[in-house]
Amino acid sequence: MKYLILISLFLFGCSDHSEHEAKSEAVKEHAEHSYYTCSMHPQVHESEPGKCPICHMNLTKVVMQNSDEPAASTMTDTKLYACKDDASITSPSPTICPIDGEQMVEVISTDSNSVVAKVKLSNTQINHFDAKVFSVSTMQMIKDVRLLGSVMQAQEKESNIPLRVDGRVEKVYIKSEGEFVKKGDAVVDIYSPTLISSGEEFVIAKKQVLKQPNSKDYRDLLRQSEERLTNWGISEAQREQWFKDGEVKRTITIYSPTSGIVTARNAVKGKYFKEGQSLFDLVDLSTVWVEMDVYEVDAALVSNNQDVSLRFSALPGTVLKSKLDFVSPVIDPKTRTLKVRATLDNEDGLLKIGMVADGNLQVDLNSRELVVPRSAVVDTGKRKIIWIQTGEKSFEAKTIRTGHSAGSYIQVLEGLTEGDKIVEKGNFLLDAQAQLFGGYLE
């Protein structure tokens, strides 16, 4: 009898234990369900662990709590089916993929033109979701356009010192390129038979005029010789010195008719120059150009007469103001930039050729536009997406068309209306949820 009782207790105890385990499994199964998906191809849903049929990566288990609302979902307005190995091949009904001969898998589509995904967070997720919401509004936008360039010589200030009469260089006073020449400085001594003959004619004519002041012939001869010598670069002081000495020296000094920096030293002792050939090339740096590049994205915002602020690394703390006086009509095909230019006075010589310049333009975009924070825009490369809060736990992604950006804000030209509640912080979590549960609609 004792043994029968023990056997009975053992059998009933095992039966109760098995029943308890079965109930526990049923409760657990009721509490949650799961499936396996690929992190690279979220459209894959399998009931058992294994390899992704597309990329052969290990499938990841996703557990759904039935007590909670669905963690996330893509839009379900329209069902669509695609090949496992090529998601670009789709069909409105389940059929055989023409590529691999396997059954097409279900993906999600929508009839909306701008909403590309919907996400509804679970109770657990919403408790840890710290979203920052921004109300779409209008704003007067002022865009800062940055320009980078350098100081260069003003081409309109380029000049030279030509020899105005045939002659041979006997002496050069300018030692090297880069030397500053002032107007009236001696630059070369030359030997010129033509110039000597004209100088001697001047001396003789002036002596005769002094002897015969009423002689029209000598006065005309004196006037003509003075005009020739002046045109050949001989000053009145030089002529008077010849008259005082009673002769013209064999070598005659030529003086600079202008001021500037020597950029080319052509004169060499013993070299013969014809009339009009340049002894020295000069550039006047009392006025300089600052040539800068504008990125192609900002090219439409620049125009002549815009105020520009200029800073130079060699002149810390100094800000010079000017206006754009040239905007190139052509984008450089190599750098994809637009050349613009401003002119600066440089009488004190502080600006040197080649100095790096950092320019800034403030462009008023002229109208109040819908704007959103730049951090709220998810740029996928193919399109720009904004997440909008549609309920306490519901969000939807919409494609938008953007315009110019200014500071931390960006224009929205299409896709939003004033007052929309967009997610500024936390949008990448929503993006990850959308990717995990089917991805964006193409």
C-alpha positions as CSV (number, residue, x, y, z in Angstrom):
1,M,0.0,0.0,0.0
2,K,2.8,2.4,0.9
3,Y,4.4,1.8,-2.4
4,L,1.2,2.4,-4.3
5,I,0.7,5.8,-2.6
6,L,4.3,6.9,-3.5
7,I,3.8,5.9,-7.1
8,S,0.5,7.8,-7.3
9,L,2.1,10.9,-5.8
10,F,5.0,10.7,-8.3
11,L,2.7,10.3,-11.3
12,F,0.3,13.1,-10.3
13,G,3.3,15.3,-9.4
14,C,4.9,14.8,-12.8
15,S,1.5,15.4,-14.5
16,D,1.1,18.7,-12.6
17,H,4.6,19.8,-13.4
18,S,4.2,19.0,-17.2
19,E,0.9,20.9,-17.2
20,H,2.5,23.9,-15.5
21,E,5.3,23.9,-18.0
22,A,2.9,23.8,-20.9
23,K,0.9,26.6,-19.4
24,S,4.0,28.6,-19.0
25,E,5.1,28.1,-22.6
26,A,1.6,29.0,-23.7
27,V,1.7,32.2,-21.6
28,K,5.1,33.1,-22.9
29,E,4.0,32.4,-26.5
30,H,1.0,34.5,-26.0
31,A,3.1,37.3,-24.4
32,E,5.5,37.5,-27.3
33,H,6.2,36.4,-30.8
34,S,9.3,36.7,-32.9
35,Y,10.8,36.3,-36.3
36,Y,14.2,36.4,-38.0
37,T,15.3,39.2,-40.4
38,C,18.4,40.4,-42.1
39,S,19.9,43.7,-41.0
40,M,20.9,44.5,-44.6
41,H,17.6,43.3,-46.1
42,P,14.8,44.0,-43.6
43,Q,12.1,42.7,-46.0
44,V,13.3,39.2,-45.2
45,H,11.0,37.6,-42.5
46,E,11.8,34.0,-41.6
47,S,10.3,31.9,-38.8
48,E,13.5,30.1,-38.0
49,P,17.2,31.1,-37.7
50,G,19.4,30.8,-40.7
51,K,21.1,32.7,-43.5
52,C,19.7,35.6,-45.4
53,P,18.7,34.3,-48.9
54,I,20.1,37.5,-50.5
55,C,23.4,38.2,-48.8
56,H,23.9,35.1,-46.8
57,M,24.5,36.9,-43.5
58,N,23.2,35.4,-40.2
59,L,19.6,36.4,-39.6
60,T,18.8,38.5,-36.5
61,K,16.0,37.6,-34.1
62,V,13.3,40.3,-33.6
63,V,10.9,39.8,-30.6
64,M,7.5,41.5,-30.6
65,Q,5.7,42.0,-27.4
66,N,2.0,41.3,-27.8
67,S,1.2,43.3,-24.7
68,D,2.7,46.4,-26.4
69,E,1.6,48.0,-29.6
70,P,3.6,47.1,-32.7
71,A,7.1,48.5,-32.3
72,A,7.2,49.9,-35.8
73,S,5.7,49.4,-39.2
74,T,6.1,50.6,-42.7
75,M,3.2,51.9,-44.6
76,T,0.6,49.3,-45.5
77,D,-1.6,51.2,-48.0
78,T,-0.4,49.0,-50.9
79,K,1.2,45.6,-50.9
80,L,4.1,44.9,-53.2
81,Y,6.2,41.8,-53.9
82,A,9.8,41.7,-54.9
83,C,12.5,39.2,-55.8
84,K,14.7,38.1,-52.9
85,D,17.9,38.7,-54.9
86,D,16.8,41.9,-56.6
87,A,14.4,44.2,-54.8
88,S,14.1,46.4,-57.8
89,I,12.0,43.7,-59.6
90,T,8.5,44.0,-58.2
91,S,5.0,42.7,-58.8
92,P,1.6,43.8,-57.3
93,S,0.8,40.1,-56.7
94,P,2.7,37.1,-55.4
95,T,4.4,35.3,-58.2
96,I,7.6,33.6,-59.3
97,C,10.7,35.8,-59.6
98,P,12.0,35.7,-63.2
99,I,15.6,36.0,-62.0
100,D,16.0,33.0,-59.6
101,G,12.6,31.2,-60.1
102,E,11.8,31.5,-56.4
103,Q,8.7,32.9,-54.8
104,M,8.7,36.7,-54.5
105,V,8.7,38.1,-50.9
106,E,6.3,40.7,-49.7
107,V,7.5,44.3,-49.3
108,I,5.5,47.4,-48.4
109,S,4.4,50.3,-50.7
110,T,2.1,53.3,-50.4
111,D,-0.1,55.5,-52.6
112,S,1.3,58.7,-51.0
113,N,3.7,60.8,-53.0
114,S,5.6,62.2,-50.0
115,V,5.1,59.9,-47.0
116,V,7.7,57.1,-47.3
117,A,7.5,55.4,-43.9
118,K,5.4,55.2,-40.8
119,V,6.7,54.2,-37.3
120,K,4.7,53.6,-34.2
121,L,6.8,53.1,-31.1
122,S,6.0,50.5,-28.4
123,N,5.2,51.5,-24.8
124,T,8.7,50.3,-23.8
125,Q,10.4,52.4,-26.6
126,I,8.4,55.5,-26.0
127,N,9.6,55.6,-22.3
128,H,13.2,55.8,-23.5
129,F,12.6,58.1,-26.5
130,D,13.7,61.6,-25.8
131,A,12.5,63.4,-28.9
132,K,12.9,67.2,-29.5
133,V,10.0,68.5,-31.6
134,F,10.2,71.7,-33.7
135,S,7.2,73.5,-35.1
136,V,7.7,74.4,-38.7
137,S,7.7,78.2,-39.1
138,T,8.7,81.0,-41.4
139,M,11.9,83.1,-41.0
140,Q,13.7,85.9,-42.7
141,M,16.9,84.2,-43.8
142,I,20.2,86.0,-44.1
143,K,22.9,83.7,-45.6
144,D,26.6,84.1,-44.9
145,V,28.6,83.3,-48.1
146,R,32.2,82.6,-47.4
147,L,34.8,83.5,-50.1
148,L,38.4,82.4,-50.2
149,G,41.0,84.1,-52.4
150,S,44.2,86.1,-52.6
151,V,45.6,89.6,-53.4
152,M,46.7,90.2,-56.9
153,Q,48.0,93.1,-59.0
154,A,45.3,95.2,-60.7
155,Q,45.8,94.7,-64.4
156,E,44.5,98.2,-65.0
157,K,47.4,99.5,-63.0
158,E,50.1,97.7,-65.1
159,S,52.5,100.0,-67.0
160,N,56.0,100.0,-68.5
161,I,58.9,102.3,-69.2
162,P,59.5,102.3,-72.9
163,L,62.4,103.7,-74.8
164,R,60.9,106.3,-77.1
165,V,63.9,106.6,-79.5
166,D,66.3,104.0,-80.9
167,G,69.3,103.6,-78.7
168,R,71.8,101.3,-76.9
169,V,71.8,100.8,-73.2
170,E,75.0,102.0,-71.5
171,K,74.0,101.8,-67.8
172,V,71.2,100.3,-65.8
173,Y,70.1,101.9,-62.5
174,I,67.4,99.3,-61.6
175,K,69.2,96.3,-60.0
176,S,66.4,93.7,-59.8
177,E,62.8,92.8,-60.3
178,G,60.6,93.8,-57.3
179,E,62.4,97.1,-56.9
180,F,60.1,100.1,-56.3
181,V,60.6,103.0,-58.8
182,K,59.3,106.4,-58.2
183,K,58.3,108.9,-61.0
184,G,61.4,110.8,-61.9
185,D,63.9,108.2,-60.9
186,A,66.8,107.6,-63.3
187,V,66.4,104.1,-64.9
188,V,69.0,103.9,-67.7
189,D,71.7,105.8,-69.6
190,I,71.6,105.3,-73.4
191,Y,73.6,106.2,-76.4
192,S,71.4,107.4,-79.2
193,P,72.7,109.3,-82.3
194,T,69.2,110.4,-83.1
195,L,68.7,111.9,-79.7
196,I,72.2,113.5,-79.7
197,S,71.5,115.2,-83.1
198,S,68.2,116.5,-81.9
199,G,69.8,117.8,-78.7
200,E,72.5,119.6,-80.6
201,E,69.8,121.1,-82.9
202,F,68.1,122.5,-79.8
203,V,71.3,124.1,-78.4
204,I,72.0,125.8,-81.7
205,A,68.4,127.0,-82.2
206,K,68.2,128.5,-78.7
207,K,71.5,130.3,-79.2
208,Q,70.3,131.8,-82.5
209,V,66.9,132.8,-81.0
210,L,68.8,134.7,-78.2
211,K,70.9,136.5,-80.8
212,Q,68.0,137.1,-83.2
213,P,64.8,137.2,-81.1
214,N,62.7,138.4,-84.1
215,S,63.8,135.5,-86.4
216,K,60.7,133.4,-87.0
217,D,62.7,130.5,-88.6
218,Y,64.9,130.0,-85.5
219,R,61.9,130.2,-83.2
220,D,60.1,127.5,-85.2
221,L,63.2,125.4,-85.2
222,L,63.5,125.8,-81.4
223,R,59.9,124.9,-80.9
224,Q,60.1,121.8,-83.1
225,S,63.2,120.5,-81.4
226,E,61.7,121.0,-77.9
227,E,58.6,119.0,-78.9
228,R,60.7,116.1,-80.3
229,L,62.9,116.0,-77.2
230,T,59.8,116.1,-74.9
231,N,58.2,113.2,-76.9
232,W,61.4,111.2,-76.5
233,G,61.4,111.6,-72.7
234,I,63.9,114.4,-72.3
235,S,62.9,116.9,-69.6
236,E,63.2,120.6,-69.7
237,A,65.9,120.5,-67.0
238,Q,68.0,118.2,-69.2
239,R,67.6,120.5,-72.2
240,E,68.6,123.6,-70.2
241,Q,71.7,121.8,-68.8
242,W,72.8,121.0,-72.4
243,F,72.3,124.6,-73.4
244,K,74.3,125.7,-70.3
245,D,77.1,123.2,-71.0
246,G,77.0,124.1,-74.7
247,E,77.0,120.5,-75.7
248,V,75.1,117.2,-75.5
249,K,76.7,114.4,-73.5
250,R,77.4,111.1,-75.4
251,T,75.2,109.1,-72.9
252,I,71.8,110.5,-72.0
253,T,69.9,109.5,-68.8
254,I,66.3,108.4,-69.2
255,Y,64.0,109.0,-66.2
256,S,60.8,107.0,-65.2
257,P,57.5,108.6,-66.3
258,T,55.6,106.7,-63.6
259,S,55.8,104.9,-60.3
260,G,55.5,101.2,-59.6
261,I,57.1,97.8,-58.7
262,V,59.4,96.4,-61.4
263,T,57.9,93.1,-62.6
264,A,60.2,92.6,-65.6
265,R,63.7,94.0,-66.0
266,N,64.4,93.9,-69.8
267,A,67.2,96.5,-69.9
268,V,70.7,95.0,-70.0
269,K,73.9,97.0,-70.6
270,G,74.9,96.8,-74.3
271,K,71.4,95.8,-75.5
272,Y,70.0,97.8,-78.4
273,F,66.4,98.9,-78.2
274,K,64.1,100.1,-80.9
275,E,61.6,102.9,-80.4
276,G,58.7,101.6,-78.3
277,Q,60.3,98.6,-76.7
278,S,59.9,98.2,-73.0
279,L,62.9,98.8,-70.7
280,F,61.0,97.8,-67.6
281,D,57.5,96.5,-66.8
282,L,55.9,98.0,-63.8
283,V,52.8,97.5,-61.7
284,D,51.3,100.2,-59.5
285,L,50.3,98.6,-56.1
286,S,48.5,101.7,-54.8
287,T,45.4,99.8,-55.8
288,V,45.1,96.0,-55.7
289,W,42.6,93.4,-56.6
290,V,41.3,90.6,-54.3
291,E,40.2,87.6,-56.4
292,M,38.1,85.0,-54.7
293,D,36.2,81.8,-55.3
294,V,32.6,81.1,-54.7
295,Y,31.3,77.5,-54.4
296,E,28.9,76.5,-57.1
297,V,26.0,76.0,-54.7
298,D,26.2,79.8,-53.8
299,A,27.0,81.1,-57.3
300,A,23.4,82.4,-57.8
301,L,23.6,84.5,-54.7
302,V,26.5,86.8,-55.7
303,S,26.3,89.9,-58.0
304,N,28.1,93.1,-58.7
305,N,28.1,95.9,-56.1
306,Q,27.5,93.6,-53.1
307,D,29.3,94.6,-49.9
308,V,32.1,92.3,-48.9
309,S,34.1,92.1,-45.7
310,L,37.7,91.0,-46.1
311,R,40.2,89.6,-43.6
312,F,43.8,88.7,-44.0
313,S,45.9,86.3,-42.0
314,A,48.8,88.6,-42.3
315,L,46.8,91.5,-40.8
316,P,45.1,89.9,-37.8
317,G,42.2,91.9,-36.4
318,T,41.9,94.1,-39.6
319,V,38.6,94.1,-41.5
320,L,38.5,95.9,-44.8
321,K,35.3,96.8,-46.6
322,S,34.8,96.8,-50.4
323,K,32.3,95.9,-53.1
324,L,32.3,93.2,-55.7
325,D,33.1,94.8,-59.0
326,F,33.5,91.7,-61.1
327,V,31.5,88.4,-61.2
328,S,32.7,85.8,-63.8
329,P,29.9,84.5,-66.1
330,V,31.6,81.1,-66.2
331,I,32.0,78.3,-63.6
332,D,35.5,76.7,-63.6
333,P,34.9,73.1,-64.8
334,K,37.8,71.8,-62.7
335,T,37.2,73.5,-59.3
336,R,33.4,74.0,-59.8
337,T,33.8,77.5,-58.4
338,L,33.0,81.0,-59.6
339,K,35.6,83.8,-59.7
340,V,34.6,87.2,-58.2
341,R,36.7,90.2,-57.5
342,A,36.9,93.3,-55.3
343,T,39.2,96.3,-55.5
344,L,41.1,97.8,-52.4
345,D,43.1,101.0,-52.0
346,N,46.7,100.2,-50.9
347,E,48.4,103.5,-50.6
348,D,50.2,102.4,-47.4
349,G,51.4,99.2,-49.1
350,L,50.2,96.9,-46.3
351,L,48.6,94.5,-48.8
352,K,51.2,92.3,-50.6
353,I,50.7,90.3,-53.8
354,G,49.7,86.7,-52.9
355,M,48.3,87.4,-49.4
356,V,45.5,85.0,-48.5
357,A,42.1,86.7,-48.2
358,D,39.0,85.5,-46.4
359,G,35.9,87.2,-47.6
360,N,32.3,87.2,-46.3
361,L,29.0,88.2,-48.0
362,Q,25.7,88.6,-46.1
363,V,22.9,87.8,-48.6
364,D,19.3,88.6,-47.7
365,L,17.1,86.0,-49.3
366,N,14.4,88.6,-49.6
367,S,11.4,86.6,-48.4
368,R,10.1,84.7,-45.4
369,E,10.5,81.0,-46.1
370,L,9.5,77.9,-44.2
371,V,12.5,76.7,-42.4
372,V,13.6,73.7,-40.3
373,P,16.7,73.0,-38.3
374,R,19.4,71.3,-40.4
375,S,19.7,68.5,-37.8
376,A,16.1,67.5,-38.5
377,V,16.8,66.6,-42.1
378,V,17.9,63.0,-42.9
379,D,19.8,63.0,-46.2
380,T,19.9,59.5,-47.7
381,G,21.8,60.7,-50.8
382,K,18.8,60.1,-53.1
383,R,16.4,62.3,-51.1
384,K,15.9,64.4,-48.0
385,I,13.6,63.1,-45.3
386,I,11.8,64.7,-42.4
387,W,10.1,62.8,-39.5
388,I,6.8,64.3,-38.4
389,Q,5.0,63.5,-35.1
390,T,1.4,62.5,-35.9
391,G,0.4,61.2,-32.5
392,E,1.8,60.5,-29.0
393,K,3.7,57.5,-30.3
394,S,3.2,57.7,-34.0
395,F,5.6,59.3,-36.6
396,E,5.8,59.4,-40.3
397,A,8.6,60.2,-42.7
398,K,8.1,62.6,-45.6
399,T,10.3,63.6,-48.5
400,I,10.9,67.3,-48.8
401,R,12.6,69.6,-51.3
402,T,15.1,72.0,-49.7
403,G,16.6,75.3,-50.8
404,H,19.4,77.5,-49.3
405,S,20.8,76.9,-45.8
406,A,21.6,79.7,-43.5
407,G,23.3,79.0,-40.2
408,S,21.6,76.1,-38.5
409,Y,18.4,76.4,-40.6
410,I,17.5,75.3,-44.1
411,Q,14.7,76.4,-46.4
412,V,11.9,73.9,-47.2
413,L,10.4,74.6,-50.6
414,E,8.1,71.5,-50.8
415,G,6.7,68.8,-48.5
416,L,5.8,70.7,-45.3
417,T,3.3,73.2,-44.1
418,E,3.6,75.8,-41.3
419,G,2.9,74.3,-37.9
420,D,4.0,70.7,-38.7
421,K,5.6,69.1,-35.7
422,I,8.9,67.7,-36.9
423,V,11.4,65.6,-34.9
424,E,14.7,67.6,-34.5
425,K,16.3,65.2,-32.0
426,G,15.8,61.5,-32.1
427,N,15.1,61.3,-35.9
428,F,17.9,58.8,-36.4
429,L,16.3,56.4,-33.9
430,L,13.1,56.6,-36.1
431,D,15.2,56.1,-39.2
432,A,16.8,53.0,-37.6
433,Q,13.3,51.6,-36.7
434,A,12.1,52.2,-40.3
435,Q,15.1,50.4,-41.7
436,L,14.6,47.5,-39.3
437,F,11.0,47.0,-40.1
438,G,11.0,47.1,-43.9
439,G,13.0,50.2,-44.9
440,Y,11.9,53.3,-46.8
441,L,9.7,53.0,-49.8
442,E,11.7,53.5,-53.0
